[in-house]
Amino acid sequence: METRRSARLPKYDYGKQGVYFVTLCTYQRQCTLSTVGRDDLGAPSLRLSVIGKIVEHYIRTIPGAYPYVSIDSYVIMPNHVHMLISVLRDDGAPRSSRPTELVPRIIAALKRFSNQDAGRNLWQRSFYDHIIRDDTDYAVKYNYILDNPRRWAEDEYYSKR
């Protein structure tokens, strides 16, 4: 059996103040969260499914559950979710030998609660993250989230299923 390698940056404190770009994929990249269509003017539009609305509900509850966290932007695509998560203050003991795992805890809770409400496993194991390094990096990821519905057919997660 193949050993799975963690996608997290080794020894990085994911409770550290900063911004994190996160991508979650659905189990087997099933298109269960939304559909991408066109509005009356031909612009791309997303229509959330019942499951997509469950996921959105839990995304919106994150700042209430974690007072020093905000969700700056998110998009719920048919088979994946992108979010910019801001940790507004450090969540751990400085220079701790065991860094906090705030961002992974947030994602685990989002997955767990949305799975419970949906009555099934919605998600692939793990998630992708990128630590935002500066304002330019932030702007690139923010715009990527905004443009994701328009670029759905060219998206690496695109599926006609």
N, C-alpha and C positions, 0 to 999 in steps of 0.2 A: 504494500500500500504506500502511495506517495505521501510524504510529509508536506503539509501545507505551511508555507512561509507567511509570517505576519506582514501585512501591508503597512503597518505603522512604522514611523521613523524610530529606529532603536534609541532608547534612552531619552527621547524627547518628552517633555512634560506637557501632555495634552490638557492640562488644567491652567496652563500659562495664558496670560492675557494676550489676545490676538484674534485673528480672523482665520477661519478654516473653510475651505471649499470642499464640500462633501458630496459624493455621489453614491446612491443606493440603487441596486438593480433588483428587479423582481425575480422570483424563482424561475429558472430556465428562460429568463427574459420574456415571460408571458406578458402580453399587452392587456393588462387588467386594470390599469389606473386611470386611463383617459383615452380619448381619441383626438386626433389632430384633424381639423377640418378648415373650412373657410367661412368667414362671416359674409354679410351681404355686400361688402365692398371688396371682397376677395382677399382680405388680410387673414393670416393664419389665426385660428382660434382653437383653444383647448376646451373639451367638454369632459369634466371629471365623471367617472363612473361612481357607483355607490362606494366601491372600495377606495377610489381616489378621494372621495369626500371624507372617508374615515381617516385616511392618511393626512389630508389637509387639516382636519380637526386636531390631530395630535401634533402636527408641526406648529400650529398656532398656540398650543398649550405649553410649549417648551419654555418661553420666557416666564410664565407663571410658576412653573415647577422649578426653574433655575433662575433666580432673580438677577444674577449677574451675567445673563446670557441673552442675546437678541438674535433673531433670525432676520438678517438684512435683506435677503432675497431668496426666493425659491421658485421652482417650477416642477410640476408633477406631469411628467411625460407618460406616454402609454406604458413603458416598461422600466422606467427609472425616475429618480428624483434627484435634482441638484439643489443644494442649499449653501448659502453663505452664513456661517454661524460665527457670531462675535462673542468672545469671552471678554467681558468688560473689566474684570479684575482677576488676579491670580486666585486659583482655587485650592492651592496646596501649600505645604510647608516648603519654604525656600531651601534649596540645596538638599532636599530630601533624597535618600537613597532609593526610594520608591516613588516615582512621580505619579501624580494623580492621573486618572483616566477619565476626566470629565467628558470630553467629546465622545469617546467610545461608550460611556455610560448613557449619554443622551441618545445616541443612535440605538443602543440596545433597548432602551425604554420605548422609543418610537416604534421599533420593530415589534417588540413584545405586545404592546397595547394594540397596535393596529392588527396584528395576527389574531389576538383574542377577539376583537370586535368582528373581524372578517370570518372567524371560525376556521381558519386554515393558515398554513405558512405562506406568506406572501413574498418573502425575501430570500435572495441569495445570501450565503454566509459572507460575513465581513462587509467592508465598504471601502471605497476609494476616498482618500483625503489628500488635500494639498494645503500646505501652510502658506498663507498669503504673506508675501515678503515686503511689499511696499504699495504705495497708492496706485502705481501703474498696474501692478499685478492684480490688485483689487478691481480696478476698472475693467480689465480684460475679463476676469471671471464674472463680474456683475453683468457685463454686456453679453457674455456667453449664455448666461441664464435667460436674459431677456430675449435673445435671438433664437433660443433652442427650438421653439415651435416652428418658426419660419424655416429652419434648416433641418427639419425632421427627416426628410427623405435622404439627406446626406449624412445624417448622424451615425456615429459608430454603433449605436444601440438600435438603429432602425430595424424594424421588422414589419413585414406585411401581414403577419399573423394577427 
